[in-house]
Amino acid sequence: MSAEASRLLAEGVARASYGKLVAILSARSRDVAAAEDALAEAFAAALVDWPQKGPPDNPEAWLMTTARRKMTDQARRRRTGDAFAEAFRILADEIDETGRAAIPDQRLALLFTAAHPALDPDIRTPLMLQVVLGLDAKQIASAFLASPAAMAKRLVRAKAKIREAGIPFAIPDREAMPERLDAVLAAIYAAYSEGWGNMEADGRDLTGEAIFLARIVAELLPDEAEAIGLLALLLHTDARRPARRSNSGDYVPLSEQSPALWDAARISEAETLLRRAASLRRIGRYQIEAALQSAHAVRHRDGVDNWSDLLRLYDALVALVPSPVIVINRALALAEIEGPLAGLAALDGIAAEPRLAEYQPYWAARADLLARADDADSAAEAFDRAIGLASDPAVRRFLLKRRTALFKNR
């Protein structure tokens, strides 16, 4: 096997399984940083071993075994004694069996594990995204409107706390799952959002993974309305995936999509789930967001003017989750009822939020409203900011066309 082929194979395993491998190692060692170091050494060893001996039948298992050996060596170098090394070796041999009967997917088991109440609530979800789902600090920072440097420091501190406090990585009983549910759902939603915003980034289907995990959570906890609501939300959003790009790869906004291209089966399932969640009479964020997606689909598909209903849903959502992201979407809905100046006034109310300076959707929304208010020069400046911040080439092209159109008739 050539060195290049080995590198490509290792990169493929890293994309698909890095987070899972780190999580399994962390679950046994209670030291996330050490697990990451050991896995990095295992990947380095693979690039030497595989070209000489050929690829293993199961590259993921090879990396796991090698990383475990590296961690045992680390333990010895730290002079923690043969007793510890032997205990670690025994733990390492318990490969993926613990908890399999309780939770059918190990990543989900480790999500619940990483939601341990001893950890700061603000870091649980970012930690899960990195350790279990394999997102890097930059991706996580984007999801939480934070700087990559600040997020990296928070993650390092969290890992140190796990190690120093000896926080146990034990799968909770089903009775204990609900108290950790909010953090788990937030991680799944953030993973989906990252995948949705970067579908062509590295070939990994984060959206599919997130829907799979959300489906298992909803099946495990059938009386948790928010678990059902999140699955409904993801399915409603994902149903529009086929219409999101033109045949030539251009970005197509919802207002210009063809409903005939939407996945009707997913929409139907989402609606059924939403009704089931509502029957439990415990309203929450994800149910409201799913209802918003449903209302947007009805408006566009059936030509129904339901902006007032949408605004009421956004008001309810802002009351539950006063997030700048939600305020931006509410401002766009308000503009449909009261005009672009009203929408701009709503955006002005959060303009001082420092995190929005690098948030592309804020500038895209502002540019759209300024263009509708016939302030072409200010709109062009906002479009420039949005274009510079867009990570998706198709979105950049779409915004550039919108900017160019500002001055065509002047």
C-alpha positions in Angstrom: 0.0 0.0 0.0 1.4 3.4 -1.0 2.1 6.1 1.5 -0.5 8.3 -0.2 -3.2 5.6 -0.1 -2.4 5.0 3.6 -2.8 8.8 4.2 -6.2 8.9 2.4 -7.4 5.8 4.3 -6.3 7.4 7.7 -8.0 10.6 6.7 -11.2 8.7 5.9 -11.2 7.0 9.3 -10.5 10.2 11.0 -13.5 11.9 9.3 -15.9 9.0 10.1 -14.7 7.9 13.5 -12.3 10.3 15.3 -14.8 11.5 17.7 -16.1 8.1 18.5 -12.6 6.7 19.1 -11.6 9.6 21.4 -14.9 9.1 23.3 -14.3 5.4 23.9 -10.8 6.0 25.1 -11.9 8.8 27.3 -14.7 6.7 28.8 -12.1 4.3 30.1 -9.3 6.6 31.1 -11.3 9.7 32.3 -8.6 11.8 30.5 -9.8 13.3 27.3 -6.6 15.1 26.5 -4.6 12.0 27.0 -7.0 10.1 24.8 -6.5 12.6 22.0 -2.7 12.4 22.3 -2.8 8.6 22.2 -5.0 8.6 19.1 -2.8 11.1 17.4 0.2 8.8 18.0 -1.9 5.9 16.7 -2.6 7.8 13.4 1.1 8.6 13.1 2.0 4.9 13.6 -0.6 3.9 11.0 1.2 6.1 8.4 4.4 4.2 9.1 2.9 0.7 9.5 0.3 0.5 6.8 2.5 1.3 3.8 4.9 -1.5 4.9 2.5 -4.2 6.0 -0.7 -3.3 4.1 -3.9 -1.9 5.5 -5.6 -3.8 8.3 -8.9 -5.5 7.8 -10.5 -3.1 10.3 -8.6 0.2 10.3 -10.8 1.6 13.1 -10.1 -1.4 15.4 -6.4 -1.2 14.6 -6.3 2.5 15.6 -8.2 1.7 18.8 -5.9 -1.1 19.8 -2.8 1.0 19.1 -4.1 4.0 21.0 -4.9 1.9 24.0 -1.4 0.6 24.0 -0.1 4.2 23.8 -2.3 5.1 26.8 -0.9 2.2 28.8 2.6 3.4 28.0 1.6 6.9 29.0 0.4 5.5 32.4 3.7 3.7 32.9 5.7 6.8 32.0 3.8 8.8 34.6 5.0 6.2 37.1 1.5 5.5 38.3 2.4 1.9 39.0 1.9 -1.5 37.4 -1.4 -1.9 39.3 -2.9 1.1 37.4 -1.5 -0.1 34.1 -3.1 -3.5 34.6 -6.4 -2.0 35.7 -6.4 0.2 32.6 -5.6 -2.8 30.4 -8.6 -4.7 31.8 -10.8 -1.7 31.1 -9.5 -1.4 27.6 -10.5 -5.0 26.9 -14.1 -4.2 27.6 -14.5 -2.9 24.1 -17.9 -1.8 23.1 -20.1 -4.0 25.1 -20.9 -2.0 28.3 -24.3 -0.4 28.0 -25.1 -1.8 24.5 -28.4 -3.3 25.8 -29.4 0.0 27.4 -28.5 2.3 24.5 -28.2 0.9 21.0 -25.6 3.4 19.7 -22.3 4.0 21.6 -22.0 7.6 20.4 -25.4 8.3 22.0 -24.3 6.5 25.2 -21.2 8.7 25.4 -23.3 11.8 24.7 -25.3 11.1 27.8 -22.1 10.3 29.7 -20.5 13.6 28.7 -23.5 15.4 30.0 -22.4 14.7 33.5 -23.9 17.2 36.0 -20.5 17.9 37.6 -19.5 19.7 34.4 -20.3 23.4 33.8 -23.6 23.4 31.8 -22.1 25.9 29.3 -19.4 23.5 28.3 -21.3 20.2 28.2 -22.6 20.6 24.7 -19.3 21.9 23.1 -17.4 19.1 24.8 -19.8 16.5 23.4 -19.5 18.0 19.9 -15.7 17.7 20.1 -15.2 14.4 21.9 -18.1 12.4 20.6 -18.9 13.9 17.2 -15.4 15.0 16.3 -16.0 18.7 15.5 -13.0 20.9 15.9 -12.9 24.1 18.1 -13.5 26.4 15.1 -16.7 24.5 14.1 -17.9 24.5 17.6 -17.1 28.2 18.1 -19.1 29.0 15.0 -22.1 27.2 16.4 -22.0 29.1 19.7 -21.0 32.5 18.2 -17.7 32.4 20.1 -14.1 32.9 19.0 -12.1 29.7 18.2 -9.4 30.6 20.7 -11.9 31.2 23.5 -13.7 27.9 22.8 -10.4 26.0 22.6 -9.5 27.3 26.1 -12.9 26.3 27.5 -12.6 22.8 26.1 -9.1 22.4 27.5 -10.3 23.5 31.0 -13.2 21.0 30.8 -11.0 18.1 29.9 -8.6 19.1 32.8 -11.6 19.1 35.2 -12.6 15.6 34.1 -9.1 14.3 34.7 -8.5 16.2 38.0 -11.9 15.6 39.6 -12.1 12.0 38.4 -15.5 12.6 36.9 -16.8 9.1 36.0 -17.7 8.2 32.4 -20.5 5.9 33.3 -23.7 5.4 31.2 -26.6 6.7 33.3 -29.6 4.6 34.0 -32.7 5.4 31.9 -34.2 7.1 34.9 -31.3 9.5 35.0 -31.3 10.3 31.3 -34.0 13.0 31.3 -31.9 15.3 33.6 -29.1 15.1 31.0 -31.4 15.3 28.0 -31.2 19.1 27.3 -27.5 19.0 26.7 -27.7 15.9 24.5 -30.4 17.4 22.4 -28.4 20.6 22.1 -25.4 18.7 20.9 -27.4 16.7 18.3 -29.0 19.9 17.0 -25.7 21.8 16.8 -24.2 18.8 14.9 -27.1 18.9 12.5 -26.7 22.7 12.0 -23.0 22.4 11.4 -23.6 19.7 8.8 -26.4 21.7 7.1 -24.3 24.8 6.8 -21.2 22.8 5.5 -22.7 20.0 3.5 -19.7 19.9 1.1 -17.0 20.5 3.7 -15.3 17.1 4.1 -17.7 14.5 2.8 -19.0 13.6 6.2 -22.8 13.4 6.6 -23.2 15.1 9.9 -26.9 15.8 9.2 -27.5 12.1 8.7 -25.7 11.2 11.9 -27.7 13.8 13.8 -31.0 12.5 12.6 -30.0 8.9 13.4 -29.1 9.9 17.0 -32.2 12.0 17.4 -34.3 9.1 16.3 -32.7 6.8 18.9 -33.3 9.4 21.6 -36.9 9.7 20.7 -37.3 5.9 20.7 -35.5 5.6 24.0 -37.5 8.3 25.7 -41.0 8.2 24.1 -42.5 10.4 26.7 -40.0 13.3 26.3 -41.8 15.8 24.2 -38.6 17.8 23.3 -36.8 14.6 22.1 -39.7 14.0 19.7 -39.8 17.7 18.8 -36.2 17.7 17.8 -36.6 14.8 15.5 -39.6 16.5 13.9 -37.5 19.7 13.5 -34.6 17.9 11.8 -36.9 15.9 9.5 -38.8 19.0 8.5 -35.6 20.8 7.7 -34.0 17.9 5.9 -37.0 17.3 3.8 -36.1 20.4 1.8 -32.5 19.2 1.1 -33.2 18.1 -2.5 -34.5 21.7 -3.4 -31.6 23.5 -1.7 -29.3 23.4 -4.7 -30.1 23.9 -8.4 -28.9 21.4 -11.0 -25.8 23.6 -11.5 -25.1 23.6 -7.8 -26.4 27.2 -7.0 -27.9 28.0 -3.7 -31.7 28.2 -3.8 -33.4 30.0 -0.9 -36.7 28.7 0.5 -38.7 31.4 -1.2 -37.5 30.2 -4.6 -37.6 26.4 -4.0 -39.9 24.0 -5.8 -42.0 22.2 -3.2 -42.3 19.3 -5.7 -38.7 18.5 -4.9 -39.3 18.3 -1.1 -39.3 14.8 0.5 -43.0 14.4 1.2 -42.5 11.3 3.3 -40.2 13.1 5.7 -42.6 16.0 6.0 -45.4 13.6 6.8 -43.4 11.9 9.5 -42.4 15.2 11.0 -46.0 16.3 11.2 -47.0 13.1 12.9 -44.2 13.5 15.4 -45.1 17.1 16.0 -48.7 16.1 16.8 -47.4 13.4 19.1 -45.2 15.8 21.0 -48.0 18.3 21.4 -50.2 15.6 22.9 -47.7 15.4 25.8 -48.5 19.0 26.7 -45.0 20.0 27.6 -44.0 22.7 25.1 -40.4 23.5 24.5 -37.9 25.0 22.1 -37.6 22.2 19.6 -41.3 21.8 19.2 -41.7 25.5 18.5 -38.9 25.4 16.0 -40.5 22.4 14.3 -43.8 24.2 14.2 -42.1 27.2 12.6 -40.6 24.9 9.9 -44.0 23.4 9.3 -45.6 26.8 9.0 -42.9 28.0 6.5 -43.5 24.9 4.4 -47.3 25.5 4.4 -46.8 29.2 3.5 -44.6 28.4 0.5 -46.3 25.2 -0.7 -49.9 26.4 -0.4 -49.4 30.2 -0.8 -50.9 30.9 2.6 -50.2 34.3 4.2 -49.4 33.1 7.7 -46.7 35.6 8.7 -48.7 36.7 11.8 -48.8 33.1 13.0 -45.0 32.8 12.3 -44.4 36.0 14.3 -46.3 34.7 17.3 -44.2 31.5 17.2 -41.0 33.5 17.0 -42.2 35.6 20.0 -42.8 32.4 22.0 -39.4 31.1 21.0 -37.6 34.3 21.9 -39.3 34.1 25.3 -37.8 30.6 25.8 -34.5 31.1 24.1 -33.4 34.8 23.9 -30.8 34.0 21.3 -29.5 36.5 18.7 -30.0 33.9 16.0 -33.7 33.6 16.8 -34.0 37.4 17.0 -32.6 37.7 13.5 -35.3 35.3 12.1 -38.0 37.1 14.0 -36.9 40.4 12.5 -37.3 38.9 9.0 -40.8 37.7 9.9 -41.7 41.1 11.3 -40.5 42.8 8.1 -43.0 40.8 6.1 -45.8 42.3 8.3 -44.7 45.8 9.1 -42.1 46.5 6.4 -38.3 46.4 6.2 -37.7 49.4 8.5 -39.4 47.5 11.4 -37.2 44.5 10.7 -34.1 46.7 10.7 -35.2 48.3 14.0 -35.4 44.8 15.5 -31.9 44.0 14.2 -30.6 47.3 15.6 -31.7 46.1 19.0 -29.0 43.4 19.0 -26.4 45.2 16.9 -24.2 45.8 19.9 -23.9 42.0 20.5 -20.2 41.5 19.7 -20.6 38.0 18.5 -22.7 39.2 15.5 -19.7 40.9 14.0 -18.6 37.6 12.5 -22.0 36.0 12.0 -22.8 35.7 8.4 -26.6 35.3 8.6 -26.9 38.6 10.5 -25.2 40.5 7.7 -27.2 38.7 5.1 -30.4 39.5 6.8 -29.4 43.2 7.3 -28.4 43.4 3.6 -31.7 42.0 2.5 -33.7 44.4 4.6 -31.6 47.4 3.6 -32.1 46.5 -0.1 -35.9 46.3 0.4 -35.7 49.7 2.2 -34.0 51.1 -1.0 -30.8 51.9 0.8 -28.5 50.4 -1.8 -25.2 51.8 -0.5 -25.7 50.5 3.0 -27.1 47.2 1.6 -24.0 46.8 -0.5 -21.7 47.2 2.6 -23.7 44.6 4.5 -23.6 42.3 1.5 -19.8 42.7 1.4 -19.6 41.6 5.0 -21.9 38.6 4.4 -20.0 37.5 1.3 -16.7 37.7 3.2 -18.0 35.6 6.0 -19.8 33.0 3.9 -18.0 29.6 4.0 -20.2 28.0 1.4 -19.1 29.0 -2.2 -22.7 28.6 -3.4 -24.0 31.0 -0.8 -21.2 33.5 -1.7 -22.3 33.4 -5.3 -25.9 33.9 -4.3 -25.1 36.9 -2.2 -22.9 38.3 -4.9 -25.7 38.2 -7.4 -28.0 39.9 -4.9 -25.4 42.6 -4.4 -24.9 43.1 -8.1 -28.6 43.5 -8.7 -28.7 46.5 -6.3 -27.2 48.8 -8.9 -28.5 47.4 -12.2 -31.3 49.9 -12.5 -29.5 52.9 -11.1 
